[in-house]
Amino acid sequence: MAPYNYIEYKSDTLPVRYMPMSTNWTKPIMWAKEGQYGWISKEQVQNIYRRWMDLTKQQKGYTKDKPLALAFHWSEVQILDPITVKLVRETSPQG
């Protein structure tokens, strides 16, 4: 299993509700966006997941009509250079 989640998404925001159900919320995310790559730390992932769970509990039943708008933003990721991406992808087991 890979030590991170790999997600391709073209927008400058990566909404939590559009993330795959298979997302492991205890791992960082490598976000591929039109040839660029960004890194979302494990801590950022866990923080937004906790916020999402808390808001879901607070708004139980309400969220069906008004989906939560939590998202990761491209401006908040650590930009990865192509060499780093290649090394990480080659040395990590893919899951």
C-alpha positions in Angstrom: 0.0 0.0 0.0 1.3 3.4 -0.9 2.4 5.7 2.0 0.3 8.5 0.6 -3.0 9.1 -1.3 -2.6 10.1 -5.0 -5.4 12.3 -6.4 -5.7 13.9 -9.8 -7.9 17.0 -9.8 -7.8 20.0 -12.2 -9.3 22.8 -10.1 -7.5 25.0 -7.6 -9.7 23.6 -4.9 -10.0 19.9 -4.0 -13.4 19.6 -2.2 -13.6 16.9 0.5 -16.9 15.6 -0.9 -15.3 14.7 -4.2 -12.5 12.7 -2.7 -12.6 8.9 -3.4 -14.3 6.8 -0.7 -11.1 4.8 -0.6 -9.1 7.8 0.7 -7.1 6.9 3.7 -7.5 9.9 6.1 -4.3 9.0 8.0 -2.0 9.6 5.0 -0.7 12.7 3.2 -2.0 13.5 -0.3 0.0 14.0 -3.5 -2.3 16.2 -5.6 -1.7 16.2 -9.4 -3.1 19.3 -11.1 -2.5 19.6 -14.8 1.2 18.7 -14.7 1.9 20.3 -11.4 2.2 18.4 -8.1 1.4 19.5 -4.6 1.8 17.8 -1.2 -0.9 18.0 1.5 0.6 16.9 4.8 -0.8 14.1 7.0 -1.7 16.8 9.6 -3.6 18.9 7.1 -5.5 15.8 6.0 -6.4 14.8 9.5 -7.4 18.3 10.5 -9.8 18.8 7.6 -11.2 15.3 8.2 -11.9 16.0 11.9 -13.6 19.3 10.9 -15.7 17.4 8.3 -16.8 14.8 10.9 -17.6 17.5 13.5 -19.7 19.5 11.0 -21.4 16.4 9.8 -22.5 15.5 13.3 -23.6 19.1 14.1 -25.6 19.4 10.9 -27.0 15.8 10.7 -29.9 15.8 8.2 -29.1 19.3 7.1 -26.1 18.4 5.0 -28.2 16.5 2.4 -29.7 19.9 1.3 -26.6 22.0 1.9 -23.4 19.9 1.3 -20.4 20.9 3.3 -17.9 23.0 1.4 -14.7 22.0 3.0 -11.8 21.8 0.6 -8.0 21.8 0.2 -6.7 24.8 -1.7 -3.8 24.8 -4.1 -2.3 27.9 -2.5 -1.9 25.9 0.8 0.0 22.8 -0.6 3.7 22.3 -0.7 4.7 22.4 -4.4 6.8 19.5 -5.5 9.3 19.6 -8.3 9.1 17.0 -11.0 12.3 15.2 -9.8 10.9 14.7 -6.3 7.6 13.5 -7.7 9.4 10.9 -9.9 11.5 9.7 -7.0 8.6 9.4 -4.7 6.4 7.6 -7.3 9.2 5.2 -8.2 10.2 4.3 -4.7 6.7 4.0 -3.2 4.6 0.8 -3.4 1.4 1.7 -5.3 -1.8 0.5 -3.6 
